[in-house]
Amino acid sequence: MTNLRIGHGYDVHRLKEGRKLILGGVDIPYPLGLDGHSDADVLVHAAMDALLGAAALGDIGKHFPPSDNSFKDIDSLLLARRVRDLITQSGYAIVNLDCTLLCQKPKLAPHIPQMQENIAAAFAISPNCVSVKATTEEGLGFTGRCEGIAAHAVCLIEKL
């Protein structure tokens, strides 16, 4: 049996008026925000799902169901800390995270270093173990039409 496991996470939320745009724990100035039960941080949600999947612990819906009002508008970085604890309790250490945001607008490059810092702190790993990238989709699909934002994350965990 190998001591290394990989995981993949994906999340998507619709953009809407009247919500803050929170990505990687950063409040990004933009007239639209992401709709969801929590703060709808697609980047952190994808990372959490990647980690939970790698450890075969289910997904964020299992651990933080939208039917539970205690998670209403919660900061996703708080949930990430809980996922970190689940990973640790299962005997794993997080090696790295590689994340990609699919977002036509706004431009995210100026915010990426802070996103990496926030995610690294939540998962108790070094910022140089967290990669965050952003790409447009050249105006194609729901993200290209600025209807929503999606994120993918891939992780590596190691059995201790």
Disulfide bonds with the S-S distance in Angstrom:
none
